[in-house]
Amino acid sequence: MAYRNHGDEKVDIEAEPVQIPPLLDIPIEEKANVLPPPAPPPDGGLRAWLQVLGCYLVFFNVWGFTFAFGLFQNYYETNLLRNMNPSAISWVGTTGSYLLIVTGVISGPLFDLGFYRVMLFGGAAVSTFGCMMLSLSTKYYQILLSQGICMGLGCGVLYVPGLALVSRSFTTRRAVALGIVTCGAPIGGIIYTIVFNQLIDGIGFDWTVRVMGFIMFTSFSIAFPLLLWGAGNTGDIAAGTTRKIFDKNAFSDLGFWLYTWSNFFIFCGYLVPFFYIPSYAQLELGTSRSLALYSIVIASGSSVIGRMVAAFVAGRTGAMIPWITCVVVSAVMCLAWIGIHSVPAFLAFAALYGGFSGALIPLPPTIFPTVCPDPKVLGARLGMAQAIGAFASLIGSPIAGALVNSGGDSGTGQGYLGLQLFCGCMMLFGSVLLSALWFYLFRKRKTKILI
């Protein structure tokens, strides 16, 4: 039997039950000591890494067709739409990439409101439907509607929500997770290019595109359970709040404009080589169609390496140094393209450009929280910046295509001189604005030199 002293008396503890006051009677200052500590933020786990794999498969399709559009540009120029100007043909690819990016301004808030499942199934269905309709297309307007508009809208509602879903499940490992997800884009470009090249001569354009559609449908079907099964981070309509889409105060922020316009000029030239290097190889260097298409595979494969290396360096030096470096080198490579007249040198160019330009997709979003330190309007301003950047992707390749001189002497590369100067100078000017942004953030925002 246990006792405790109470003055000069011994009191039986077992006979005196302890009365625990109800939680509601505890003063507010003491409740924090009674309630259990909040759960730590998620940072991985099996559920989260399965979603990374699922989003990887989504990006395999969402950006895979965009990176593989060079093979379609080449086929349309030399076969299906041979009487059309390269600039007009490139509008198909740029319309798709524009809608892919700009739709994120709407799909982001819808994700916050809990509509991810609807967008996932709807976007996958519309994208696959557009691919199947492309297999039936023989005229320009049909190709524009199916591959440009239909697939662009379908992929657009999947892009930003996929990034947001993975971001909800990671903290310290978020950069690695997003890096793996975005690598699905060039891998998709590689697979679709190889499939197209291996099948086009045997079964024709229509069935080749249908096979690509079946691959898209299958990969989406595998991604659905990985993304949704047992997932608790796909949004809640009841708990969601409408996100601000437009912030007029951004127009008076110099940092916002430097970030936006540097990206605008960079993306005016970024996709141009991916769209035109197959046509350049076949029409100017006289390579076979197979080798011309494999130049896309080389560029996309090196892009995977470039993204991972840039992410590794950015984790140690900050994102600004590798970002500016990759933009400058990519611009110089486009200008050096002018002096390339042999197949080995051209393939080396494709590999180097793909490697350095690969960093231009994952690095910009990592800087934006520094450009816009207010989390209340960060999403709105990022959406505004992406919308302007998407317009650059829309007009860049058609302008470059209009500068192609089809009457140039084959083997000299002079027919593509205007295109090469355009994409190189646009990206070089973008790097100048990017350097100004770095200086502005360091001097005006008092940030560290390694941002």
Protein Blocks (a to p, Z undefined) as FASTA:
>chain_A
ZZddehjaccdfklmccddddfklpcfklmmmmpccdddddeedjklmmmmmmmmmmmmm
mmmmmmmmmmmmmmmmmmmmmmbcfklmmmmmmmmmmmmmmmmmmmmmmmmnopmmmmmm
mmmmmmmmmmmmmmmpcbfklmmmmmmmmmmmmmmmmmmmmmmmmmmmpcklmmmmmmmm
mmmmmmmmmmmmmmmmmmmmmnojmlmmmmmmmmmmmmmmmmmmmmmgopakgopfklpc
cddfbdfklmmmmklmmmmmmmmmmmmmmmmmmmmmmmmmmmmnopafklmmmmmmmmmm
mmmmmmmmmmmmmmmnojklmmmmmmmmmmmmmmmmmmpcbfklmmmmmmmmmmmmmmmm
mmmmmmmmmmmmclklmmmmmmmmmmmmmmmmmmmmmmmmmmpcfkbcehklmmmmmmmm
mmmmmmmmmmmmmmmmmmmmmmmnopafbZZ
